Amino acid sequence: MIGGIGIPELLLIFGILLLLFGARKLPEIGRGLGEGIRSFKSSLSGEENKEEEKVVKAKELEPEIKEEKKVETTEKEKTQA
């Protein structure tokens, strides 16, 4: 038990939430809470900054990758001709 909250209390809380928000809204609320907790944890650990750096690096390399593909296709055309 967490601080005196047992299964009957949790069921009562869930029942009240179900009455207040309805069955359609509860998954959306849970999803929003989960995303909020994940973003909070990542901001504390600094993981978000690492992911942003990866995205920035990928965007910087994108033009180079496209140029390499163009070179490869022109080389293939030369060998086929």
PDB file of N, CA, C and O in Angstrom:
ATOM      1  N   MET A   1       0.822  -1.187   0.000  1.00  0.00           N
ATOM      2  CA  MET A   1       0.000   0.000   0.000  1.00  0.00           C
ATOM      3  C   MET A   1       0.867   1.253   0.000  1.00  0.00           C
ATOM      4  O   MET A   1       1.910   1.318   0.651  1.00  0.00           O
ATOM      5  N   ILE A   2       0.411   2.220  -0.735  1.00  0.00           N
ATOM      6  CA  ILE A   2       1.112   3.497  -0.834  1.00  0.00           C
ATOM      7  C   ILE A   2       0.407   4.505   0.066  1.00  0.00           C
ATOM      8  O   ILE A   2      -0.652   5.019  -0.292  1.00  0.00           O
ATOM      9  N   GLY A   3       0.976   4.788   1.213  1.00  0.00           N
ATOM     10  CA  GLY A   3       0.430   5.815   2.092  1.00  0.00           C
ATOM     11  C   GLY A   3      -1.010   5.586   2.507  1.00  0.00           C
ATOM     12  O   GLY A   3      -1.754   6.553   2.673  1.00  0.00           O
ATOM     13  N   GLY A   4      -1.426   4.354   2.678  1.00  0.00           N
ATOM     14  CA  GLY A   4      -2.772   4.080   3.116  1.00  0.00           C
ATOM     15  C   GLY A   4      -3.797   4.009   1.992  1.00  0.00           C
ATOM     16  O   GLY A   4      -4.993   3.886   2.254  1.00  0.00           O
ATOM     17  N   ILE A   5      -3.346   4.083   0.747  1.00  0.00           N
ATOM     18  CA  ILE A   5      -4.279   3.974  -0.378  1.00  0.00           C
ATOM     19  C   ILE A   5      -4.268   2.527  -0.848  1.00  0.00           C
ATOM     20  O   ILE A   5      -3.244   2.014  -1.299  1.00  0.00           O
ATOM     21  N   GLY A   6      -5.417   1.879  -0.737  1.00  0.00           N
ATOM     22  CA  GLY A   6      -5.535   0.479  -1.143  1.00  0.00           C
ATOM     23  C   GLY A   6      -6.307   0.346  -2.438  1.00  0.00           C
ATOM     24  O   GLY A   6      -6.605   1.329  -3.116  1.00  0.00           O
ATOM     25  N   ILE A   7      -6.618  -0.881  -2.758  1.00  0.00           N
ATOM     26  CA  ILE A   7      -7.337  -1.172  -3.990  1.00  0.00           C
ATOM     27  C   ILE A   7      -8.744  -0.570  -3.981  1.00  0.00           C
ATOM     28  O   ILE A   7      -9.168  -0.016  -4.995  1.00  0.00           O
ATOM     29  N   PRO A   8      -9.480  -0.660  -2.868  1.00  0.00           N
ATOM     30  CA  PRO A   8     -10.828  -0.057  -2.889  1.00  0.00           C
ATOM     31  C   PRO A   8     -10.796   1.455  -3.139  1.00  0.00           C
ATOM     32  O   PRO A   8     -11.646   1.986  -3.854  1.00  0.00           O
ATOM     33  N   GLU A   9      -9.830   2.133  -2.558  1.00  0.00           N
ATOM     34  CA  GLU A   9      -9.719   3.579  -2.770  1.00  0.00           C
ATOM     35  C   GLU A   9      -9.369   3.911  -4.217  1.00  0.00           C
ATOM     36  O   GLU A   9      -9.909   4.851  -4.800  1.00  0.00           O
ATOM     37  N   LEU A  10      -8.457   3.125  -4.786  1.00  0.00           N
ATOM     38  CA  LEU A  10      -8.076   3.348  -6.185  1.00  0.00           C
ATOM     39  C   LEU A  10      -9.254   3.105  -7.119  1.00  0.00           C
ATOM     40  O   LEU A  10      -9.441   3.847  -8.083  1.00  0.00           O
ATOM     41  N   LEU A  11     -10.051   2.072  -6.844  1.00  0.00           N
ATOM     42  CA  LEU A  11     -11.235   1.804  -7.663  1.00  0.00           C
ATOM     43  C   LEU A  11     -12.249   2.937  -7.552  1.00  0.00           C
ATOM     44  O   LEU A  11     -12.889   3.307  -8.536  1.00  0.00           O
ATOM     45  N   LEU A  12     -12.387   3.478  -6.360  1.00  0.00           N
ATOM     46  CA  LEU A  12     -13.297   4.604  -6.172  1.00  0.00           C
ATOM     47  C   LEU A  12     -12.832   5.833  -6.955  1.00  0.00           C
ATOM     48  O   LEU A  12     -13.636   6.517  -7.588  1.00  0.00           O
ATOM     49  N   ILE A  13     -11.536   6.103  -6.905  1.00  0.00           N
ATOM     50  CA  ILE A  13     -10.978   7.240  -7.654  1.00  0.00           C
ATOM     51  C   ILE A  13     -11.168   7.025  -9.151  1.00  0.00           C
ATOM     52  O   ILE A  13     -11.559   7.950  -9.864  1.00  0.00           O
ATOM     53  N   PHE A  14     -10.894   5.811  -9.633  1.00  0.00           N
ATOM     54  CA  PHE A  14     -11.065   5.512 -11.053  1.00  0.00           C
ATOM     55  C   PHE A  14     -12.522   5.662 -11.480  1.00  0.00           C
ATOM     56  O   PHE A  14     -12.809   6.178 -12.560  1.00  0.00           O
ATOM     57  N   GLY A  15     -13.448   5.205 -10.619  1.00  0.00           N
ATOM     58  CA  GLY A  15     -14.873   5.338 -10.927  1.00  0.00           C
ATOM     59  C   GLY A  15     -15.301   6.794 -11.032  1.00  0.00           C
ATOM     60  O   GLY A  15     -16.074   7.150 -11.922  1.00  0.00           O
ATOM     61  N   ILE A  16     -14.805   7.640 -10.131  1.00  0.00           N
ATOM     62  CA  ILE A  16     -15.136   9.063 -10.180  1.00  0.00           C
ATOM     63  C   ILE A  16     -14.566   9.702 -11.447  1.00  0.00           C
ATOM     64  O   ILE A  16     -15.235  10.505 -12.097  1.00  0.00           O
ATOM     65  N   LEU A  17     -13.328   9.342 -11.793  1.00  0.00           N
ATOM     66  CA  LEU A  17     -12.721   9.875 -13.018  1.00  0.00           C
ATOM     67  C   LEU A  17     -13.516   9.436 -14.249  1.00  0.00           C
ATOM     68  O   LEU A  17     -13.706  10.213 -15.185  1.00  0.00           O
ATOM     69  N   LEU A  18     -13.969   8.205 -14.237  1.00  0.00           N
ATOM     70  CA  LEU A  18     -14.760   7.692 -15.359  1.00  0.00           C
ATOM     71  C   LEU A  18     -16.065   8.462 -15.504  1.00  0.00           C
ATOM     72  O   LEU A  18     -16.494   8.758 -16.619  1.00  0.00           O
ATOM     73  N   LEU A  19     -16.694   8.786 -14.387  1.00  0.00           N
ATOM     74  CA  LEU A  19     -17.931   9.564 -14.432  1.00  0.00           C
ATOM     75  C   LEU A  19     -17.686  11.000 -14.892  1.00  0.00           C
ATOM     76  O   LEU A  19     -18.483  11.563 -15.642  1.00  0.00           O
ATOM     77  N   LEU A  20     -16.580  11.586 -14.437  1.00  0.00           N
ATOM     78  CA  LEU A  20     -16.296  12.979 -14.780  1.00  0.00           C
ATOM     79  C   LEU A  20     -15.891  13.161 -16.242  1.00  0.00           C
ATOM     80  O   LEU A  20     -16.387  14.060 -16.922  1.00  0.00           O
ATOM     81  N   PHE A  21     -14.993  12.309 -16.717  1.00  0.00           N
ATOM     82  CA  PHE A  21     -14.408  12.529 -18.039  1.00  0.00           C
ATOM     83  C   PHE A  21     -14.977  11.624 -19.121  1.00  0.00           C
ATOM     84  O   PHE A  21     -14.931  11.979 -20.298  1.00  0.00           O
ATOM     85  N   GLY A  22     -15.501  10.488 -18.762  1.00  0.00           N
ATOM     86  CA  GLY A  22     -16.034   9.567 -19.755  1.00  0.00           C
ATOM     87  C   GLY A  22     -14.964   8.605 -20.253  1.00  0.00           C
ATOM     88  O   GLY A  22     -13.767   8.834 -20.077  1.00  0.00           O
ATOM     89  N   ALA A  23     -15.417   7.536 -20.872  1.00  0.00           N
ATOM     90  CA  ALA A  23     -14.501   6.481 -21.314  1.00  0.00           C
ATOM     91  C   ALA A  23     -13.621   6.927 -22.476  1.00  0.00           C
ATOM     92  O   ALA A  23     -12.511   6.417 -22.629  1.00  0.00           O
ATOM     93  N   ARG A  24     -14.082   7.857 -23.289  1.00  0.00           N
ATOM     94  CA  ARG A  24     -13.289   8.296 -24.446  1.00  0.00           C
ATOM     95  C   ARG A  24     -12.140   9.204 -24.041  1.00  0.00           C
ATOM     96  O   ARG A  24     -11.077   9.177 -24.660  1.00  0.00           O
ATOM     97  N   LYS A  25     -12.345   9.994 -23.021  1.00  0.00           N
ATOM     98  CA  LYS A  25     -11.361  10.999 -22.648  1.00  0.00           C
ATOM     99  C   LYS A  25     -10.229  10.432 -21.779  1.00  0.00           C
ATOM    100  O   LYS A  25      -9.127  10.980 -21.781  1.00  0.00           O
ATOM    101  N   LEU A  26     -10.485   9.334 -21.030  1.00  0.00           N
ATOM    102  CA  LEU A  26      -9.486   8.799 -20.118  1.00  0.00           C
ATOM    103  C   LEU A  26      -8.184   8.371 -20.802  1.00  0.00           C
ATOM    104  O   LEU A  26      -7.115   8.692 -20.283  1.00  0.00           O
ATOM    105  N   PRO A  27      -8.217   7.663 -21.942  1.00  0.00           N
ATOM    106  CA  PRO A  27      -6.941   7.319 -22.592  1.00  0.00           C
ATOM    107  C   PRO A  27      -6.140   8.550 -23.018  1.00  0.00           C
ATOM    108  O   PRO A  27      -4.911   8.553 -22.943  1.00  0.00           O
ATOM    109  N   GLU A  28      -6.836   9.589 -23.461  1.00  0.00           N
ATOM    110  CA  GLU A  28      -6.144  10.814 -23.850  1.00  0.00           C
ATOM    111  C   GLU A  28      -5.479  11.467 -22.648  1.00  0.00           C
ATOM    112  O   GLU A  28      -4.360  11.970 -22.748  1.00  0.00           O
ATOM    113  N   ILE A  29      -6.169  11.460 -21.513  1.00  0.00           N
ATOM    114  CA  ILE A  29      -5.604  12.043 -20.299  1.00  0.00           C
ATOM    115  C   ILE A  29      -4.377  11.245 -19.862  1.00  0.00           C
ATOM    116  O   ILE A  29      -3.353  11.825 -19.504  1.00  0.00           O
ATOM    117  N   GLY A  30      -4.479   9.928 -19.890  1.00  0.00           N
ATOM    118  CA  GLY A  30      -3.345   9.076 -19.516  1.00  0.00           C
ATOM    119  C   GLY A  30      -2.163   9.265 -20.438  1.00  0.00           C
ATOM    120  O   GLY A  30      -1.019   9.305 -19.985  1.00  0.00           O
ATOM    121  N   ARG A  31      -2.428   9.383 -21.735  1.00  0.00           N
ATOM    122  CA  ARG A  31      -1.358   9.599 -22.711  1.00  0.00           C
ATOM    123  C   ARG A  31      -0.666  10.932 -22.454  1.00  0.00           C
ATOM    124  O   ARG A  31       0.560  11.028 -22.521  1.00  0.00           O
ATOM    125  N   GLY A  32      -1.459  11.959 -22.159  1.00  0.00           N
ATOM    126  CA  GLY A  32      -0.891  13.274 -21.881  1.00  0.00           C
ATOM    127  C   GLY A  32      -0.041  13.275 -20.623  1.00  0.00           C
ATOM    128  O   GLY A  32       1.022  13.894 -20.586  1.00  0.00           O
ATOM    129  N   LEU A  33      -0.509  12.579 -19.587  1.00  0.00           N
ATOM    130  CA  LEU A  33       0.278  12.482 -18.359  1.00  0.00           C
ATOM    131  C   LEU A  33       1.589  11.741 -18.611  1.00  0.00           C
ATOM    132  O   LEU A  33       2.642  12.143 -18.116  1.00  0.00           O
ATOM    133  N   GLY A  34       1.516  10.669 -19.376  1.00  0.00           N
ATOM    134  CA  GLY A  34       2.729   9.904 -19.680  1.00  0.00           C
ATOM    135  C   GLY A  34       3.746  10.725 -20.441  1.00  0.00           C
ATOM    136  O   GLY A  34       4.936  10.685 -20.129  1.00  0.00           O
ATOM    137  N   GLU A  35       3.291  11.471 -21.440  1.00  0.00           N
ATOM    138  CA  GLU A  35       4.207  12.322 -22.206  1.00  0.00           C
ATOM    139  C   GLU A  35       4.808  13.406 -21.326  1.00  0.00           C
ATOM    140  O   GLU A  35       5.984  13.740 -21.465  1.00  0.00           O
ATOM    141  N   GLY A  36       4.008  13.955 -20.422  1.00  0.00           N
ATOM    142  CA  GLY A  36       4.505  14.974 -19.518  1.00  0.00           C
ATOM    143  C   GLY A  36       5.578  14.438 -18.590  1.00  0.00           C
ATOM    144  O   GLY A  36       6.591  15.097 -18.357  1.00  0.00           O
ATOM    145  N   ILE A  37       5.356  13.248 -18.063  1.00  0.00           N
ATOM    146  CA  ILE A  37       6.342  12.636 -17.174  1.00  0.00           C
ATOM    147  C   ILE A  37       7.618  12.316 -17.942  1.00  0.00           C
ATOM    148  O   ILE A  37       8.717  12.547 -17.437  1.00  0.00           O
ATOM    149  N   ARG A  38       7.484  11.783 -19.168  1.00  0.00           N
ATOM    150  CA  ARG A  38       8.675  11.476 -19.982  1.00  0.00           C
ATOM    151  C   ARG A  38       9.477  12.722 -20.290  1.00  0.00           C
ATOM    152  O   ARG A  38      10.704  12.707 -20.193  1.00  0.00           O
ATOM    153  N   SER A  39       8.809  13.795 -20.658  1.00  0.00           N
ATOM    154  CA  SER A  39       9.538  15.026 -20.983  1.00  0.00           C
ATOM    155  C   SER A  39      10.198  15.606 -19.742  1.00  0.00           C
ATOM    156  O   SER A  39      11.292  16.163 -19.826  1.00  0.00           O
ATOM    157  N   PHE A  40       9.545  15.481 -18.591  1.00  0.00           N
ATOM    158  CA  PHE A  40      10.134  15.958 -17.344  1.00  0.00           C
ATOM    159  C   PHE A  40      11.391  15.176 -17.017  1.00  0.00           C
ATOM    160  O   PHE A  40      12.414  15.763 -16.663  1.00  0.00           O
ATOM    161  N   LYS A  41      11.328  13.845 -17.132  1.00  0.00           N
ATOM    162  CA  LYS A  41      12.499  13.016 -16.855  1.00  0.00           C
ATOM    163  C   LYS A  41      13.640  13.313 -17.821  1.00  0.00           C
ATOM    164  O   LYS A  41      14.798  13.384 -17.412  1.00  0.00           O
ATOM    165  N   SER A  42      13.319  13.485 -19.094  1.00  0.00           N
ATOM    166  CA  SER A  42      14.370  13.745 -20.079  1.00  0.00           C
ATOM    167  C   SER A  42      14.989  15.119 -19.871  1.00  0.00           C
ATOM    168  O   SER A  42      16.179  15.300 -20.129  1.00  0.00           O
ATOM    169  N   SER A  43      14.209  16.086 -19.411  1.00  0.00           N
ATOM    170  CA  SER A  43      14.791  17.411 -19.158  1.00  0.00           C
ATOM    171  C   SER A  43      15.695  17.379 -17.942  1.00  0.00           C
ATOM    172  O   SER A  43      16.678  18.119 -17.887  1.00  0.00           O
ATOM    173  N   LEU A  44      15.387  16.543 -16.970  1.00  0.00           N
ATOM    174  CA  LEU A  44      16.244  16.421 -15.803  1.00  0.00           C
ATOM    175  C   LEU A  44      17.558  15.726 -16.142  1.00  0.00           C
ATOM    176  O   LEU A  44      18.615  16.110 -15.641  1.00  0.00           O
ATOM    177  N   SER A  45      17.493  14.710 -16.986  1.00  0.00           N
ATOM    178  CA  SER A  45      18.696  13.948 -17.312  1.00  0.00           C
ATOM    179  C   SER A  45      19.470  14.537 -18.479  1.00  0.00           C
ATOM    180  O   SER A  45      20.627  14.169 -18.681  1.00  0.00           O
ATOM    181  N   GLY A  46      18.882  15.429 -19.248  1.00  0.00           N
ATOM    182  CA  GLY A  46      19.567  16.047 -20.375  1.00  0.00           C
ATOM    183  C   GLY A  46      19.528  15.222 -21.635  1.00  0.00           C
ATOM    184  O   GLY A  46      20.250  15.528 -22.584  1.00  0.00           O
ATOM    185  N   GLU A  47      18.715  14.186 -21.681  1.00  0.00           N
ATOM    186  CA  GLU A  47      18.623  13.341 -22.876  1.00  0.00           C
ATOM    187  C   GLU A  47      18.033  14.088 -24.055  1.00  0.00           C
ATOM    188  O   GLU A  47      18.362  13.797 -25.205  1.00  0.00           O
ATOM    189  N   GLU A  48      17.174  15.037 -23.783  1.00  0.00           N
ATOM    190  CA  GLU A  48      16.527  15.787 -24.857  1.00  0.00           C
ATOM    191  C   GLU A  48      17.569  16.540 -25.684  1.00  0.00           C
ATOM    192  O   GLU A  48      17.468  16.614 -26.909  1.00  0.00           O
ATOM    193  N   ASN A  49      18.561  17.092 -25.008  1.00  0.00           N
ATOM    194  CA  ASN A  49      19.606  17.820 -25.716  1.00  0.00           C
ATOM    195  C   ASN A  49      20.384  16.899 -26.642  1.00  0.00           C
ATOM    196  O   ASN A  49      20.768  17.303 -27.740  1.00  0.00           O
ATOM    197  N   LYS A  50      20.619  15.671 -26.212  1.00  0.00           N
ATOM    198  CA  LYS A  50      21.341  14.720 -27.043  1.00  0.00           C
ATOM    199  C   LYS A  50      20.540  14.383 -28.289  1.00  0.00           C
ATOM    200  O   LYS A  50      21.095  14.288 -29.384  1.00  0.00           O
ATOM    201  N   GLU A  51      19.237  14.200 -28.123  1.00  0.00           N
ATOM    202  CA  GLU A  51      18.385  13.877 -29.263  1.00  0.00           C
ATOM    203  C   GLU A  51      18.320  15.043 -30.238  1.00  0.00           C
ATOM    204  O   GLU A  51      18.327  14.840 -31.452  1.00  0.00           O
ATOM    205  N   GLU A  52      18.256  16.271 -29.709  1.00  0.00           N
ATOM    206  CA  GLU A  52      18.224  17.445 -30.573  1.00  0.00           C
ATOM    207  C   GLU A  52      19.522  17.568 -31.360  1.00  0.00           C
ATOM    208  O   GLU A  52      19.501  17.939 -32.534  1.00  0.00           O
ATOM    209  N   GLU A  53      20.655  17.258 -30.724  1.00  0.00           N
ATOM    210  CA  GLU A  53      21.940  17.312 -31.418  1.00  0.00           C
ATOM    211  C   GLU A  53      21.973  16.303 -32.561  1.00  0.00           C
ATOM    212  O   GLU A  53      22.496  16.600 -33.634  1.00  0.00           O
ATOM    213  N   LYS A  54      21.414  15.105 -32.338  1.00  0.00           N
ATOM    214  CA  LYS A  54      21.386  14.094 -33.391  1.00  0.00           C
ATOM    215  C   LYS A  54      20.559  14.570 -34.578  1.00  0.00           C
ATOM    216  O   LYS A  54      20.945  14.355 -35.727  1.00  0.00           O
ATOM    217  N   VAL A  55      19.435  15.210 -34.314  1.00  0.00           N
ATOM    218  CA  VAL A  55      18.571  15.705 -35.381  1.00  0.00           C
ATOM    219  C   VAL A  55      19.281  16.800 -36.161  1.00  0.00           C
ATOM    220  O   VAL A  55      19.209  16.831 -37.389  1.00  0.00           O
ATOM    221  N   VAL A  56      19.961  17.693 -35.465  1.00  0.00           N
ATOM    222  CA  VAL A  56      20.682  18.783 -36.125  1.00  0.00           C
ATOM    223  C   VAL A  56      21.797  18.213 -36.996  1.00  0.00           C
ATOM    224  O   VAL A  56      21.978  18.652 -38.131  1.00  0.00           O
ATOM    225  N   LYS A  57      22.537  17.250 -36.481  1.00  0.00           N
ATOM    226  CA  LYS A  57      23.622  16.637 -37.261  1.00  0.00           C
ATOM    227  C   LYS A  57      23.073  15.933 -38.495  1.00  0.00           C
ATOM    228  O   LYS A  57      23.668  16.008 -39.570  1.00  0.00           O
ATOM    229  N   ALA A  58      21.946  15.253 -38.348  1.00  0.00           N
ATOM    230  CA  ALA A  58      21.339  14.557 -39.477  1.00  0.00           C
ATOM    231  C   ALA A  58      20.910  15.546 -40.550  1.00  0.00           C
ATOM    232  O   ALA A  58      21.070  15.277 -41.741  1.00  0.00           O
ATOM    233  N   LYS A  59      20.366  16.688 -40.139  1.00  0.00           N
ATOM    234  CA  LYS A  59      19.950  17.698 -41.105  1.00  0.00           C
ATOM    235  C   LYS A  59      21.153  18.313 -41.801  1.00  0.00           C
ATOM    236  O   LYS A  59      21.075  18.665 -42.978  1.00  0.00           O
ATOM    237  N   GLU A  60      22.273  18.446 -41.080  1.00  0.00           N
ATOM    238  CA  GLU A  60      23.483  18.992 -41.693  1.00  0.00           C
ATOM    239  C   GLU A  60      24.054  18.023 -42.717  1.00  0.00           C
ATOM    240  O   GLU A  60      24.579  18.450 -43.745  1.00  0.00           O
ATOM    241  N   LEU A  61      23.958  16.723 -42.449  1.00  0.00           N
ATOM    242  CA  LEU A  61      24.517  15.720 -43.344  1.00  0.00           C
ATOM    243  C   LEU A  61      23.603  15.393 -44.517  1.00  0.00           C
ATOM    244  O   LEU A  61      24.053  14.802 -45.499  1.00  0.00           O
ATOM    245  N   GLU A  62      22.363  15.757 -44.436  1.00  0.00           N
ATOM    246  CA  GLU A  62      21.384  15.420 -45.466  1.00  0.00           C
ATOM    247  C   GLU A  62      21.789  15.895 -46.862  1.00  0.00           C
ATOM    248  O   GLU A  62      21.702  15.105 -47.802  1.00  0.00           O
ATOM    249  N   PRO A  63      22.230  17.150 -47.049  1.00  0.00           N
ATOM    250  CA  PRO A  63      22.639  17.568 -48.398  1.00  0.00           C
ATOM    251  C   PRO A  63      23.829  16.764 -48.928  1.00  0.00           C
ATOM    252  O   PRO A  63      23.905  16.481 -50.123  1.00  0.00           O
ATOM    253  N   GLU A  64      24.759  16.396 -48.038  1.00  0.00           N
ATOM    254  CA  GLU A  64      25.906  15.615 -48.463  1.00  0.00           C
ATOM    255  C   GLU A  64      25.471  14.233 -48.941  1.00  0.00           C
ATOM    256  O   GLU A  64      26.003  13.720 -49.926  1.00  0.00           O
ATOM    257  N   ILE A  65      24.521  13.636 -48.257  1.00  0.00           N
ATOM    258  CA  ILE A  65      24.046  12.309 -48.632  1.00  0.00           C
ATOM    259  C   ILE A  65      23.345  12.366 -49.990  1.00  0.00           C
ATOM    260  O   ILE A  65      23.519  11.465 -50.810  1.00  0.00           O
ATOM    261  N   LYS A  66      22.565  13.403 -50.234  1.00  0.00           N
ATOM    262  CA  LYS A  66      21.884  13.552 -51.517  1.00  0.00           C
ATOM    263  C   LYS A  66      22.886  13.715 -52.645  1.00  0.00           C
ATOM    264  O   LYS A  66      22.700  13.161 -53.728  1.00  0.00           O
ATOM    265  N   GLU A  67      23.960  14.482 -52.395  1.00  0.00           N
ATOM    266  CA  GLU A  67      24.986  14.670 -53.420  1.00  0.00           C
ATOM    267  C   GLU A  67      25.674  13.353 -53.735  1.00  0.00           C
ATOM    268  O   GLU A  67      25.950  13.067 -54.900  1.00  0.00           O
ATOM    269  N   GLU A  68      25.960  12.531 -52.701  1.00  0.00           N
ATOM    270  CA  GLU A  68      26.603  11.240 -52.919  1.00  0.00           C
ATOM    271  C   GLU A  68      25.705  10.327 -53.751  1.00  0.00           C
ATOM    272  O   GLU A  68      26.204   9.589 -54.601  1.00  0.00           O
ATOM    273  N   LYS A  69      24.408  10.361 -53.527  1.00  0.00           N
ATOM    274  CA  LYS A  69      23.490   9.533 -54.303  1.00  0.00           C
ATOM    275  C   LYS A  69      23.474   9.972 -55.763  1.00  0.00           C
ATOM    276  O   LYS A  69      23.400   9.135 -56.662  1.00  0.00           O
ATOM    277  N   LYS A  70      23.543  11.288 -56.004  1.00  0.00           N
ATOM    278  CA  LYS A  70      23.579  11.782 -57.372  1.00  0.00           C
ATOM    279  C   LYS A  70      24.833  11.304 -58.075  1.00  0.00           C
ATOM    280  O   LYS A  70      24.781  10.906 -59.239  1.00  0.00           O
ATOM    281  N   VAL A  71      25.965  11.339 -57.376  1.00  0.00           N
ATOM    282  CA  VAL A  71      27.228  10.901 -57.964  1.00  0.00           C
ATOM    283  C   VAL A  71      27.156   9.416 -58.285  1.00  0.00           C
ATOM    284  O   VAL A  71      27.613   8.993 -59.347  1.00  0.00           O
ATOM    285  N   GLU A  72      26.588   8.617 -57.381  1.00  0.00           N
ATOM    286  CA  GLU A  72      26.473   7.188 -57.607  1.00  0.00           C
ATOM    287  C   GLU A  72      25.599   6.888 -58.822  1.00  0.00           C
ATOM    288  O   GLU A  72      25.923   5.997 -59.607  1.00  0.00           O
ATOM    289  N   THR A  73      24.514   7.607 -58.985  1.00  0.00           N
ATOM    290  CA  THR A  73      23.627   7.338 -60.112  1.00  0.00           C
ATOM    291  C   THR A  73      24.290   7.740 -61.426  1.00  0.00           C
ATOM    292  O   THR A  73      24.114   7.052 -62.431  1.00  0.00           O
ATOM    293  N   THR A  74      25.045   8.833 -61.444  1.00  0.00           N
ATOM    294  CA  THR A  74      25.716   9.220 -62.678  1.00  0.00           C
ATOM    295  C   THR A  74      26.826   8.231 -63.012  1.00  0.00           C
ATOM    296  O   THR A  74      27.073   7.973 -64.190  1.00  0.00           O
ATOM    297  N   GLU A  75      27.501   7.671 -62.012  1.00  0.00           N
ATOM    298  CA  GLU A  75      28.535   6.675 -62.264  1.00  0.00           C
ATOM    299  C   GLU A  75      27.915   5.401 -62.826  1.00  0.00           C
ATOM    300  O   GLU A  75      28.494   4.772 -63.713  1.00  0.00           O
ATOM    301  N   LYS A  76      26.749   5.015 -62.323  1.00  0.00           N
ATOM    302  CA  LYS A  76      26.076   3.826 -62.831  1.00  0.00           C
ATOM    303  C   LYS A  76      25.639   4.040 -64.275  1.00  0.00           C
ATOM    304  O   LYS A  76      25.718   3.114 -65.081  1.00  0.00           O
ATOM    305  N   GLU A  77      25.187   5.230 -64.613  1.00  0.00           N
ATOM    306  CA  GLU A  77      24.758   5.529 -65.971  1.00  0.00           C
ATOM    307  C   GLU A  77      25.937   5.472 -66.915  1.00  0.00           C
ATOM    308  O   GLU A  77      25.799   5.009 -68.048  1.00  0.00           O
ATOM    309  N   LYS A  78      27.106   5.937 -66.469  1.00  0.00           N
ATOM    310  CA  LYS A  78      28.303   5.917 -67.308  1.00  0.00           C
ATOM    311  C   LYS A  78      28.734   4.485 -67.578  1.00  0.00           C
ATOM    312  O   LYS A  78      29.118   4.158 -68.702  1.00  0.00           O
ATOM    313  N   THR A  79      28.676   3.612 -66.552  1.00  0.00           N
ATOM    314  CA  THR A  79      29.119   2.233 -66.745  1.00  0.00           C
ATOM    315  C   THR A  79      28.136   1.442 -67.612  1.00  0.00           C
ATOM    316  O   THR A  79      28.533   0.500 -68.299  1.00  0.00           O
ATOM    317  N   GLN A  80      26.860   1.822 -67.581  1.00  0.00           N
ATOM    318  CA  GLN A  80      25.876   1.119 -68.388  1.00  0.00           C
ATOM    319  C   GLN A  80      25.930   1.560 -69.841  1.00  0.00           C
ATOM    320  O   GLN A  80      25.546   0.797 -70.728  1.00  0.00           O
ATOM    321  N   ALA A  81      26.391   2.754 -70.099  1.00  0.00           N
ATOM    322  CA  ALA A  81      26.389   3.257 -71.466  1.00  0.00           C
ATOM    323  C   ALA A  81      27.548   2.766 -72.268  1.00  0.00           C
ATOM    324  O   ALA A  81      27.676   3.111 -73.443  1.00  0.00           O
TER     325      ALA A  81
END
